[in-house]
């Protein structure tokens, strides 16, 4: 998802989303790729903590 779209979906300003995404990237929870002027953000599914949270959310959906 583009950083702009993420900010819109979250209902926050672009710079707030950017700051939070930078922190998440530093911690290894997301990956950020640039394509021209667009920054694409995706969850880092190789991070063990991310996998645990993903599995937990999937289990909660089944309840």
C-alpha positions as CSV (number, residue, x, y, z in Angstrom):
1,X,0.0,0.0,0.0
2,X,1.3,3.4,-0.8
3,X,2.3,5.6,2.2
4,X,-0.3,8.2,1.1
5,X,-3.1,5.6,0.9
6,X,-2.0,4.3,4.3
7,X,-2.3,7.8,5.8
8,X,-5.7,8.3,4.3
9,X,-7.0,4.9,5.5
10,X,-5.6,5.6,9.0
11,X,-7.1,9.1,9.1
12,X,-3.8,10.7,9.9
13,X,-1.6,13.3,8.1
14,X,1.0,12.0,5.7
15,X,3.9,13.1,7.9
16,X,2.5,11.3,10.9
17,X,2.2,8.1,8.9
18,X,5.6,8.6,7.5
19,X,7.2,9.0,10.9
20,X,5.4,5.9,12.3
21,X,6.3,3.8,9.2
22,X,9.9,4.8,9.6
23,X,9.9,3.6,13.2
24,X,8.2,0.3,12.1
25,X,10.8,-0.1,9.4
26,X,13.7,0.5,11.8
27,X,12.2,-2.3,14.0
28,X,11.8,-4.6,11.1
29,X,8.0,-4.9,11.1
30,X,7.5,-3.4,7.7
31,X,9.4,-3.0,4.5
32,X,9.4,0.2,2.4
33,X,10.1,0.3,-1.3
34,X,10.3,3.3,-3.5
35,X,8.9,3.4,-7.0
36,X,9.6,6.9,-8.4
37,X,8.0,9.3,-5.9
38,X,5.7,6.6,-4.5
39,X,6.7,4.8,-1.3
40,X,5.2,1.4,-0.9
41,X,4.8,-0.1,2.5
42,X,4.2,-3.8,3.2
43,X,4.3,-6.0,6.3
44,X,7.6,-7.9,6.8
45,X,6.4,-11.5,7.0
46,X,9.9,-12.7,7.7
47,X,9.8,-11.1,11.1
48,X,8.9,-13.6,13.8
49,X,6.9,-11.1,15.9
50,X,4.9,-10.1,12.8
51,X,4.1,-13.7,12.1
52,X,2.9,-14.2,15.7
53,X,0.6,-11.2,15.6
54,X,-0.7,-12.2,12.1
55,X,-1.5,-15.7,13.5
56,X,-3.2,-14.2,16.6
57,X,-5.4,-12.0,14.4
58,X,-6.4,-14.9,12.2
59,X,-7.3,-16.9,15.3
60,X,-9.4,-14.0,16.7
61,X,-11.3,-13.9,13.4
62,X,-12.4,-17.5,13.9
63,X,-13.9,-16.8,17.3
